[in-house]
Amino acid sequence: MGYQAKLRVWRGDDGAGELHDFTVEANDGEVVLDLIHRLQATQAPDLAVRWNCKAGKCGSCSAEVNGRPRLLCMTRMSMFEEDDVITVTPMRTFPVIRDLVCDVSFNYTKAMEIPAFTPPADLGPGEYRMQQVDVERSQEFRKCIECFLCQNVCHVIRDHEENKPAFAGPRYLMRIAELEMHPLDVADRRNEAQTEHGLGYCNITKCCTEVCPENIHITDNALIPMKERVADRRYDPIVWLGNKLFRRGERDAGA
């Protein structure tokens, strides 16, 4: 049985904008994206919204519903009471192109800054071998659909625009952790995670984990283990002494 839902949708661009009120028909089993599409079809044909699969797998329809970062296609209308006002706004952390569509190029820039998978030089295609437990450990991170909700909610860049040049965000710190944990990746990514990608900015509030539509344990399984590896590498006095002696031995051998 349908009813008239109250929507409040942000309209505007990177210069200015405001919330507009609409009343849109809602039916059983629908999601917020259904109402946005009906709004486009009946009242606001120029409303801009990014979407693709409508199945929670492409990550395109990221926005904020009543202030919480969500996928519009996975936010069911049954979550709300019929007299609720549902406010739909663009992701706050990224520049608005128009209406609900944001410029998320920041994320692709950060992706390109991470060195690619680096296998041993003496292994050719078809020669990679690894234990199933190692496959499973990183497989969780591969579920990421790059909706960028974790990036959007992370207060390090959400509330501090000036941090963006030095901080990769939880999605790409998770990528670094995935490569660091890979048994066939020979690159040492610990120092770079701290100095180049801003791992130290993360104070593990777990807000990124809370909004992940794929239920990836970003904080517990990626960011905290990566912080522990960095701490061992950079601050453990025994490791520090060993590295010091090792480098000194290399210099003496080359003298």
LINHUDA-V353927 format. One line per field, one symbol per residue. ss: DSSP state (h for helix, s for strand, l for the rest). psi: psi as a letter, one per 30 degrees, with the letter a starting at -180 (. if undefined). A space follows every 10 residues. Layout:
BEGIN
ss=???
psi=???
END
This chain:
BEGIN
ss=llssssssss ssslllssss ssssssllll shhhhhhhhh hhllllllll llllllllll lssssllsss shhhlshhhl llllsssssl lllllsssll ssllhhhhhh hhllllllll llllllllll lhhhhhhhhl hhhlllllhh hhhlhhhhll hhhhhhlllh hhhhhhhhhh hllllllllh hhhhhlllhh hlllllhhhh hllllllhhh hhhhhhhhhh hhhhhlhhhh hhhhhhhhhh hhhhl
psi=klljkjkjkk kaafelllkk klkkkklkgl leeeeeeeee ffeifgkkkk ldfhggffge hkakjhfkkl kefgjkfffl lfgkkjkkll kfflkkekcg kljgfeeeee effkklkjlk fgklkfgkkl leeeeeefee fffkghfgee eefjfefefi effefgkfle efeeeeeeee fkfgjfkjge eeeeeeghef fkhhfgeeee fjfghkieee feeeeeeeee eeeffkeeee eeeeeeeeee eeef.
END
